[in-house]
């Protein structure tokens, strides 16, 4: 009873913008001297602070960025330079940050891309101390650019898709219980011939040769083009990656043992490919439920629509979730995309994304019950909330839940130039 009263006092009606954060629940981030900023990930710190992962644009090109905010959304001046960290994986070469992981000791592991030139990228990793200073014990003075034999780690640079839409640039990571670092990247020979890479590093940033005997696994299903966008580590140590396969695309999930061997007990000898509602599809985020069931969100095409589906721990369609069917939110918009996914302690499922409608695009946040039904206790009985940030194109890229249940949704807003945005909702 006391807990429920405390939750009611702190959070109020679930799904409403949290007025104690920024201006009416919204914080817009702009690094000093930058021309643009794009939020690609958001993390909830144990002490209530908020860490935002960004791609930041300057006159001389783009860089990776981190920003840390106090609980009220104000910059944390004890972090980096007035709350901001900005840098490159190599001096004079453009870079971006796509995601990050908070380590148990307070350090921050950042994943991103090192731009070799206008067409090619390499995956990059950087580690920072809790105050935002580079950790010199990692890589080369805090940063590591991944180069594999034969140029396998080289991927394409996305020069034309609008930021936030599923594109060709991807680099995501996770940390195993023993501190070893996993990351996914992609290599492209041609537009229609590409494959994914699952790479493991030692805690100091060096390639781990005990993983598949060479430090990486080439992910390619039945010799078809395969693309990776996300990675999760299960509680039993198995590694789950997601993305797409073939062209036109189908959604893809692949599971590996902790040492890099395919888990032949999952799906079809380790691989699971599917189309959301039978259509061309792409998996963008993965989550593991409290009962070990596997969830993924992504996008189906023709028409473009965000989709959520749940599978058994072995990769079979879950009969107890939405009658074994894919979930697509019925919302008054011509198209939508999903970019964020989180499972709450009570089993409810949060999904975040955007409408796709030119300069009418808005943030969307949905909460489902564990069986796939809309949670009618969320957002005034509707189960979802749509947030307009003004006369701008607003795109969601990430979702996180704070320890007190409040919900963080990050992305960016385009009105003249891109500007990173974080919105907090009551949980």
PyMOL commands that set and color helices and strands:
alter all, ss='L'
color gray80, all
select helices_A, chain A and resi 2-11+149-151+276-278+322-324+358-360
alter helices_A, ss='H'
color red, helices_A
select strands_A, chain A and resi 26-29+36-44+50-58+61-69+84-87+95-102+108-115+120-128+143-145+155-156+172-175+181-190+193-201+216-219+226-233+239-245+250-256+271-274+281-288+294-300+305-311+336-343+349-355+363-368+384-387+393-401+407-414+418-425
alter strands_A, ss='S'
color yellow, strands_A
deselect
rebuild
show_as cartoon
